[in-house]
Amino acid sequence: MESMVDDLEQFLESSQKSAPDQQVDLAELIGKVLEEYSDRIKEQNIVVTIKIEQHVKLYMNASRFRVALAHVIDNAIQFSDGSKKRKFIEVLGNVNFTSCSVNVIDNGIGMERGTEAKVFDLFYRGTEQSKGLGIGLHVVREVLEQMGGSVSVHSVHKAGSKFFLWLPNQAMRDMAGSK
């Protein structure tokens, strides 16, 4: 229940803020989010790999994106598959002049066929293993849409999931506005 309240508070706080976009180091932001989960990652023996390509400046609302990314990473940890010898989470990021994309890939329990479209619905829980009330991924979608972005998922039952987060890079908008 406490987790649900935290989710709602984060969402409400994020949606009410009109924080300005700021320059973001994507690798640093992802590292901070993963650090918040480091104890759970170690407990579950999950190998985390991060690969980021960022050769241009990225501007976005970092606090909002952090909320979205945290929920996706939390799910990857929560739904890891204890029966697998090697559990992993791979975070791939790419920043270009127009956009930022982050893939979070895991080899967890995956999702049953037909549930991928529902996981972003409010209060949807795809499995009894879910400890929450089905709010986290809804928050992810709402936050990213507020930022002009999107989220999608591809999952295979008992094989894992891949979440794709996409956002516009506000650097171009800021450059156009300054002319």
Order of alpha helices (4+ residues) and beta strands (2+ residues): alpha-beta-alpha-alpha-beta-beta-alpha-beta-beta-alpha-beta-beta-alpha
